[in-house]
């Protein structure tokens, strides 16, 4: 499927046209994009850093950013929607910084829930903007909106449970306990206790440090403002003059590609950008060009992350 979508995208645009669009970028613009992307990536660690600090684990910010980059390397090359590197994050703060398992899990779970809330909130808003382009039938619009709101409900449920003091994962594990074979029961119960403790830590943070949660939400918003700005800037330098709402819609199409069970949204990303810019009335060559920029950026960061992860694992 990935290769078919990639072939379709490339068949819509002569490669020479896409390379010609890329040739518009100057070395100064490329350097500015690298710097901007690095700054945006640094914001991704802000929530995690704040939560761990509130738990009494003041880990240096740049070290956590390195852990986050290592996890991104695993996630990017793993088939699946936005997950894969989380166990590495827990492992690194445990092994390198002595964070207890329950604290590491609760910090990461809360960080990931807030990240998903921001991501799915952006996607839901982007889907609403795309539906405003009057490209789909009413039934198709209803399905798309239902899916978008359904995705948004997942992190809202997890955060709401933490805020209200509920422990849905512990309850689920307790219900499964009777199904676990006796030889695995001891290990299962130990992890069930860790999960219960992690959920308790999350609820405690909500009730006793609400300012930390608020700052984490603001950091998520700042990250998305940066990503929209970066995307809009790149397309502007490629000769595509999008409005802010058009940029959000086209970026939504790109981000939806990462929800599919393909490493890095391979093929889907390229097809989404060709289709989005074509529907907006722009040269589809810019869609391939911006896809190549995104792909080169993410592959480069993913490889750097894998290298960092290997170095930290060996220490």
C-alpha positions in Angstrom: 0.0 0.0 0.0 2.8 2.4 1.0 4.6 1.9 -2.3 1.4 2.2 -4.3 0.6 5.6 -2.7 4.2 6.7 -3.2 4.1 5.7 -6.8 0.8 7.5 -7.3 2.2 10.7 -5.8 5.3 10.6 -7.9 3.2 9.8 -11.1 1.3 13.0 -10.5 4.4 15.2 -10.5 7.6 14.9 -12.7 10.5 14.5 -10.3 12.3 17.3 -12.1 9.5 19.7 -11.1 9.8 18.7 -7.5 13.5 19.1 -7.5 13.1 22.5 -9.2 10.8 23.6 -6.4 13.4 22.5 -3.8 16.1 24.4 -5.7 14.3 27.6 -4.7 15.6 27.2 -1.1 18.8 29.1 -0.3 21.4 27.9 2.1 20.4 30.6 4.5 16.8 29.3 4.4 17.9 25.7 4.9 20.0 26.8 7.9 17.1 28.7 9.4 14.8 25.7 9.0 17.3 23.4 10.8 17.6 25.9 13.6 13.8 26.4 13.8 13.1 22.7 13.8 15.7 22.2 16.6 14.0 24.8 18.7 10.5 23.3 18.1 11.8 19.8 19.0 13.2 21.2 22.3 9.7 22.3 23.3 8.5 18.6 23.0 10.4 17.8 26.2 8.9 20.6 28.2 5.8 18.7 29.5 7.9 15.7 30.6 10.5 17.9 32.3 7.9 19.8 34.2 6.1 16.7 35.4 9.2 14.9 36.5 10.4 18.0 38.3 7.1 18.3 40.1 7.6 14.7 41.2 10.9 15.6 42.7 13.2 14.5 39.9 14.9 17.6 38.4 16.6 16.0 35.4 18.6 18.4 33.2 16.4 19.6 30.3 18.9 18.8 27.5 19.4 15.3 28.8 15.6 14.7 28.7 15.6 16.1 25.2 18.2 13.6 24.2 16.1 10.8 25.7 13.1 12.2 23.8 15.1 12.2 20.5 16.2 8.6 21.1 12.6 7.6 21.7 11.6 9.4 18.5 14.1 7.3 16.6 12.4 4.1 17.7 8.9 5.5 17.2 9.6 6.9 13.7 10.9 3.6 12.3 8.2 1.5 14.1 5.0 0.7 12.2 2.1 2.2 14.2 0.5 5.5 15.2 2.8 7.7 17.2 4.0 5.0 19.7 7.0 2.8 20.0 9.7 4.7 21.9 8.0 5.1 25.2 9.5 2.1 27.0 13.0 3.5 26.1 12.1 6.8 27.8 11.0 5.0 31.0 14.2 2.8 30.8 16.5 5.8 30.4 15.2 7.9 33.3 15.2 4.7 35.5 18.7 3.6 34.6 20.5 7.0 34.1 18.6 9.1 36.7 17.3 6.7 39.3 13.6 7.6 38.8 11.4 4.9 40.4 9.3 2.8 38.0 5.9 4.2 39.2 7.1 7.8 38.9 8.6 7.2 35.5 5.4 5.6 34.2 3.1 8.2 35.7 5.2 11.1 34.3 5.3 9.5 30.8 1.6 8.6 30.9 0.6 12.1 31.8 3.0 13.6 29.3 1.7 11.3 26.5 -2.0 12.0 27.4 -1.4 15.7 27.2 0.5 15.3 23.9 -2.3 13.2 22.4 -4.9 15.8 23.6 -3.0 18.5 21.8 -2.3 16.4 18.7 -5.9 15.1 18.3 -7.3 18.5 19.2 -5.3 20.0 16.4 -6.4 17.2 14.0 -10.0 17.7 15.0 -9.8 21.4 14.3 -8.0 20.7 11.0 -10.6 18.2 9.9 -13.3 20.8 10.6 -11.4 23.3 8.4 -11.0 20.7 5.6 -14.7 20.0 5.8 -15.3 23.7 5.2 -13.7 23.4 1.8 -16.9 21.6 0.6 -15.0 18.7 -1.0 -17.0 15.9 0.5 -20.6 14.6 0.7 -22.5 15.1 4.0 -22.2 11.4 4.9 -18.4 11.5 4.3 -18.2 14.7 6.4 -20.1 13.0 9.2 -17.8 10.0 9.3 -14.7 12.2 9.3 -16.0 14.3 12.1 -17.0 11.3 14.2 -13.5 9.8 13.8 -11.8 13.1 14.7 -14.0 13.5 17.8 -13.5 9.9 18.8 -9.7 10.3 18.7 -10.0 13.4 20.8 -12.1 11.5 23.4 -9.3 9.1 24.2 -6.9 11.5 25.9 -9.8 13.5 27.4 -11.0 10.3 29.1 -7.5 9.5 30.5 -6.9 13.0 31.7 -10.4 13.2 33.1 -9.9 10.0 35.0 -6.7 11.3 36.5 -8.2 14.6 37.4 -11.2 12.9 39.1 -9.0 10.3 40.9 -10.2 7.3 39.0 -7.9 4.5 38.0 -9.3 2.9 34.9 -6.1 0.9 34.0 -5.8 -0.5 37.5 -9.5 -1.6 37.3 -9.0 -3.2 34.0 -5.9 -5.1 35.2 -7.8 -6.2 38.3 -10.5 -7.6 36.1 -8.0 -9.5 34.1 -6.1 -10.9 37.1 -8.3 -14.0 37.4 -7.4 -14.9 33.7 -3.7 -14.9 34.3 -2.0 -18.3 34.7 -0.6 -19.0 38.2 3.0 -19.1 37.0 2.6 -15.5 35.7 0.5 -14.2 38.6 3.3 -12.9 40.8 4.9 -10.8 38.0 1.4 -9.6 36.8 0.4 -8.5 40.3 3.7 -6.6 40.7 3.1 -4.6 37.5 -0.5 -4.1 38.5 0.7 -2.5 41.7 3.1 -0.3 39.7 0.3 0.8 37.4 -1.9 1.6 40.4 0.8 3.6 41.9 1.5 5.5 38.7 -2.2 6.4 38.4 -2.2 7.6 42.0 0.8 9.8 41.2 -1.0 11.3 38.2 -4.1 12.1 40.3 -2.0 13.6 43.0 -0.3 15.9 40.5 -3.7 17.1 39.1 -5.0 17.9 42.6 -1.9 19.4 44.2 0.0 20.9 41.3 -2.6 22.1 38.8 -0.3 24.9 37.7 2.1 22.2 36.3 -0.6 20.7 34.2 -1.6 24.2 32.9 1.9 25.0 31.9 2.2 21.6 30.2 -0.9 22.4 28.1 0.6 25.8 27.2 3.8 24.1 26.1 1.8 21.8 23.8 0.1 24.9 22.3 3.5 26.5 21.7 4.8 23.4 20.0 1.8 23.4 17.6 2.2 27.1 16.8 5.8 26.4 16.0 5.0 23.5 13.7 2.3 25.4 11.8 4.6 28.3 11.4 7.4 26.1 10.2 5.2 24.4 7.6 3.7 27.7 6.4 7.2 29.2 6.1 8.6 26.2 4.1 5.7 26.3 1.6 6.1 30.1 1.3 9.8 29.6 0.4 8.7 27.0 -2.1 6.4 29.6 -3.8 3.1 28.5 -2.3 1.2 31.3 -0.7 -1.2 29.7 1.8 -3.4 31.4 4.3 -3.0 30.2 7.9 -6.2 28.2 7.7 -5.1 26.5 4.4 -1.7 25.7 6.0 -3.5 24.1 9.0 -5.7 22.0 6.7 -2.7 20.9 4.6 -0.6 20.1 7.7 -3.6 18.2 9.1 -3.4 15.9 6.0 0.3 15.4 6.6 -0.2 14.6 10.3 -3.0 12.1 9.6 -0.5 10.1 7.6 1.3 9.3 10.8 -1.7 7.6 12.3 -1.6 4.8 9.8 0.4 1.6 10.7 3.3 2.5 8.3 6.8 3.6 9.4 6.8 7.4 9.1 3.6 7.4 7.1 5.6 6.2 4.1 3.7 6.9 0.9 0.7 8.3 2.7 2.6 11.5 3.6 3.6 12.2 0.0 0.2 11.4 -1.4 -1.5 13.6 1.3 0.6 16.6 0.3 0.1 16.2 -3.4 -3.6 15.8 -2.9 -4.0 18.7 -0.5 -2.1 21.3 -2.6 -3.8 20.1 -5.7 -7.3 20.6 -4.1 -6.2 24.1 -2.9 -5.3 25.0 -6.5 -1.5 25.0 -6.1 1.3 23.2 -8.0 1.4 19.6 -6.8 5.2 19.7 -7.3 5.4 21.7 -4.1 3.6 18.8 -2.4 6.4 16.4 -3.3 9.0 19.0 -2.4 7.6 19.7 1.1 7.2 15.9 1.6 10.9 15.4 0.8 11.8 18.2 3.3 9.7 16.6 6.0 11.0 13.1 5.1 14.7 14.2 5.2 14.1 16.1 8.5 12.4 13.2 10.2 14.8 10.5 8.9 17.8 12.6 10.0 16.3 13.1 13.4 15.3 9.5 13.7 18.8 8.2 12.8 20.3 10.7 15.3 17.9 9.5 17.9 18.8 5.8 17.3 22.4 6.7 17.7 21.8 8.6 20.9 19.7 5.8 22.2 22.5 3.3 21.5 25.1 5.5 23.2 22.9 6.0 26.3 22.1 2.2 26.4 25.8 1.3 26.3 26.7 3.7 29.2 
